[in-house]
Amino acid sequence: MQNSNVSQSESAWTVSKLIAWTKDYFKEKNIESPRLTAELLLCEVLNCSRVSLYVNFDKPLLHKELSLFKSYIKRRISYEPVSYITGKKSFFDLDFFVNKSVLIPRPDTETLIETVCNYFENKKNDDLKILDLGTGSGIIAVCLADYFSNSQVYAADISFEALKTAEHNKKVNGIDNLSFVLSDWFSGFKSCEYFDIIVSNPPYIKTADIETLQPEIKLYEPGKALDGGDDGLDCLRVIVKEASLYMKKDSFLIMEAGFDQKEDIIKLVSTSDDLTFEEMVRDFAEKDRVAVVRKK
């Protein structure tokens, strides 16, 4: 397979040869995790697990399978993320559908979900009222609805396309206790609706920093879901300013943020008479990532 064209009989392109060739080709093109990427794309083509690839190393691909795999290779060397190519992303042991209308979930967001679960572990079986602001693909809301199965979870987003994706992910994972609201942050809710937990992974990257991101992110992921304005705080500022109107006493606002935004968030919270900053939880890379705020 030279320049993505078959250079020998198609029957010679077995699983093992395709993985080896594609790994080298991706490495040459500076694609991250070249072998893993090759295997994930081939799994999608063959509709199988990675274990099945190894069990069937000598299996030759059919013409239509080879053509589809070649199209995936071309998309990946153009830096299209693997999750957009396959339309799938596993997260917290659940399966999700993703597309270009939503962000691809990252390990940072696992820290956000784990923080919520840790803070409310002793209330896991209670009837809580939870709100996920800027839900995107619905991954946070679905994970929380799955964990807090006796609670009612609401997920809001300004993007109708994002909400369609989130609704699909709700159905795929068999979640019943989750409702969606088309809303610009809190605009779709009344101030008399009080929540025990408000979570959000809002845009928090400075506008000028968008161009410095990996091409997979800046070229393909939705800019509105990344861009936090000149100082990266535009959305965080709105959320902190309005959140207390929708929170019960001793409820929590838990937000993902930039690793260098701790002091900024403390200052934002200090302008509220109703909120108090509790802590900044660090992610797997030991960077400040999740802000925990309590209503007094």
VOKE-876291 format. One line per 4 residues: for each residue x, y, z of C-alpha. Coordinates in steps of 0.001 Angstrom, whole numbers, plus 500000, padded with zeros to 6 digits. Each point is the difference from the previous one (the first is absolute). Layout:
N
X Y Z | ...
//
This chain:
296
500000 500000 500000 | 502024 502971 498732 | 498603 503536 500196 | 496824 498355 501319
499660 497936 496793 | 500008 496218 499854 | 503375 498894 498642 | 499430 496263 500169
497017 497717 499681 | 497243 500962 502422 | 499897 496459 501382 | 503518 500587 501346
498824 502792 502282 | 499386 498083 503190 | 499200 501562 503368 | 503597 499679 501185
501501 501518 496837 | 497538 502894 500032 | 500733 500829 503612 | 503758 499893 499407
499832 502137 496844 | 497561 502522 501472 | 502005 500321 503209 | 503102 500936 498011
498027 502351 497752 | 498416 501807 502959 | 503394 500234 501707 | 501426 501583 496849
497132 502519 500026 | 500554 500772 503708 | 496644 498584 501059 | 499812 499399 503742
499848 496363 501198 | 500379 498612 496464 | 499431 496305 500744 | 497071 500571 502355
498418 502339 497456 | 500422 497438 497219 | 498400 497316 502150 | 497049 502169 501059
499222 500959 496407 | 500294 496416 498826 | 497696 498867 502824 | 497417 502462 498735
500295 498695 496443 | 499690 496365 501078 | 497498 500710 502803 | 502055 498053 502485
502009 500384 503199 | 503761 500478 500161 | 500268 496483 501432 | 498293 498693 496869
502634 501689 497849 | 502707 497923 501651 | 497958 496819 499758 | 499516 500617 496276
503446 501358 499103 | 500161 498018 496742 | 496527 500935 498804 | 500038 501883 496652
497728 503007 499551 | 497254 500113 497422 | 500176 502655 497295 | 497298 502148 501634
501704 499701 503397 | 503337 501013 498553 | 498456 503000 498222 | 498322 501186 503183
503200 499589 501997 | 501930 502036 497419 | 497423 502792 500309 | 500481 499996 503782
503773 500234 499572 | 499608 503062 497778 | 497721 501670 502519 | 502361 499302 502888
503108 501391 498265 | 497924 503164 499497 | 499893 500055 503829 | 496331 499124 500320
499639 498449 503481 | 499455 496267 500187 | 496778 500497 501971 | 498495 502109 497211
501018 497411 497410 | 498447 497121 501943 | 497216 502082 501551 | 500680 498325 503347
501679 500675 503312 | 500090 497824 503099 | 499881 501927 503264 | 499514 498828 503594
499211 496484 498754 | 497134 501329 497870 | 499835 500368 496208 | 499259 503354 498383
499296 501353 496552 | 501956 503127 499033 | 500090 502224 496929 | 501361 503383 498977
497213 501854 501829 | 501434 498960 503382 | 503349 499801 501748 | 501741 496664 500373
500165 499164 503728 | 503419 500100 501632 | 501516 498535 503167 | 499709 503458 501604
496232 499585 500061 | 500334 496690 501839 | 501367 502086 502875 | 496862 502166 499916
497675 496982 500187 | 502089 498288 502681 | 499956 503179 502085 | 496197 500140 499896
499722 496310 500888 | 502485 500337 502875 | 498265 503041 501495 | 496588 498326 499888
500980 496361 500542 | 497939 499786 503191 | 496981 501331 498080 | 500322 497689 497007
496554 498515 500585 | 498280 503270 500921 | 497547 501873 497799 | 502281 502829 498893
499407 502682 497410 | 503029 500402 497710 | 500677 502440 497156 | 502698 499649 497321
500591 503318 498228 | 501385 499919 496443 | 499475 496265 499754 | 501298 499523 496431
499924 496265 499271 | 498321 499414 503357 | 502865 497926 501325 | 500127 501684 503433
496215 499917 500396 | 499721 496355 498926 | 502802 498903 502339 | 498454 501861 502941
496502 498716 499215 | 501415 496490 499896 | 501816 500400 503332 | 497224 501926 501790
497244 497766 498680 | 497359 501248 502460 | 500628 503643 499138 | 498598 502223 497276
502658 501408 497683 | 499488 502942 497651 | 502386 500822 497155 | 500042 503355 498224
501672 501202 496825 | 499559 502881 497560 | 500669 497691 497033 | 497045 498028 498669
502396 497689 498128 | 501896 499280 503208 | 496762 499162 501803 | 499048 497556 497234
503320 498241 500542 | 499467 500007 503765 | 496494 498561 499603 | 501438 497167 497900
502592 499263 502683 | 497270 499913 502632 | 498126 497354 498015 | 503108 497958 499149
500863 499705 503681 | 496444 499305 501185 | 499714 503072 502220 | 496517 501011 501196
500633 502699 502606 | 501381 502651 497623 | 498244 502946 498324 | 501372 502488 497458
499402 503743 499789 | 500945 502339 497152 | 501529 502831 501992 | 502700 502670 499934
501477 499087 503376 | 497166 500673 502499 | 497600 501741 497600 | 497754 496944 499651
499435 499675 503753 | 498074 501958 502608 | 501802 501336 503045 | 497565 498047 502178
501475 496723 498715 | 502562 499026 502603 | 502721 497405 499380 | 502114 497942 502371
502845 499816 497482 | 500842 502186 496998 | 502852 498745 497817 | 501569 501441 496883
502891 499547 497620 | 499736 503415 498329 | 502290 501539 497366 | 503022 501297 501920
502823 500346 497459 | 501197 503510 499151 | 499103 501044 496461 | 503636 500667 499117
500994 496524 501193 | 497636 498144 497662 | 502538 500190 497153 | 502650 498329 502165
497914 496872 500563 | 500607 496685 498260 | 498663 499946 496415 | 497563 497225 500990
498370 502496 502371 | 500224 503351 498236 | 499094 498652 496549 | 497145 497666 500940
498476 500589 503422 | 497272 502685 500382 | 501631 503352 500743 | 497053 501248 502043
500529 497148 502429 | 503658 500972 500482 | 500186 503802 499847 | 499696 501679 503412
500664 503517 498725 | 503031 502243 500352 | 500794 498909 503547 | 498388 496555 499796
497508 500954 502708 | 496958 501197 498042 | 497870 496916 500671 | 501349 499347 503483
499130 503600 500880 | 496370 499577 498909 | 499608 496681 501815 | 501437 501251 503298
497943 503204 499832 | 496654 498235 499481 | 500427 496573 501610 | 498923 500887 503542
496516 500930 498732 | 499491 496331 499102 | 501730 498314 502937 | 498708 498645 503287
501722 500905 503253 | 503180 497918 500409 | 499803 498853 496375 | 503029 499872 497722
501167 501528 496728 | 502759 497836 498506 | 501752 501183 496822 | 502848 498889 497783
502469 502814 499341 | 503487 500784 498729 | 502983 498860 502055 | 501030 503638 500508
496571 501449 500869 | 499784 499231 503719 | 500699 503535 501200 | 497650 501448 497389
497179 497750 501175 | 500653 500876 503645 | 499655 503679 499085 | 496783 499343 498054
498483 498084 502909 | 501049 502693 502487 | 497679 502484 498250 | 496993 497891 501038
498428 500331 503446 | 498495 496524 499693 | 502900 497877 498760 | 503232 498822 501551
503006 498382 498306 | 500733 496550 501444 | 502934 498575 498038 | 501628 499360 496629
500265 496291 499254 | 502997 498829 497999 | 499759 497767 496937 | 502028 496869 499153
502888 502221 498899 | 499992 501721 503400 | 498731 503265 498513 | 497238 502117 501517
496896 499026 498033 | 496686 500001 501875 | 498667 502897 502072 | 497681 499120 502880
497720 502806 501185 | 497337 499795 502744 | 496935 502092 500637 | 500014 501191 503603
//
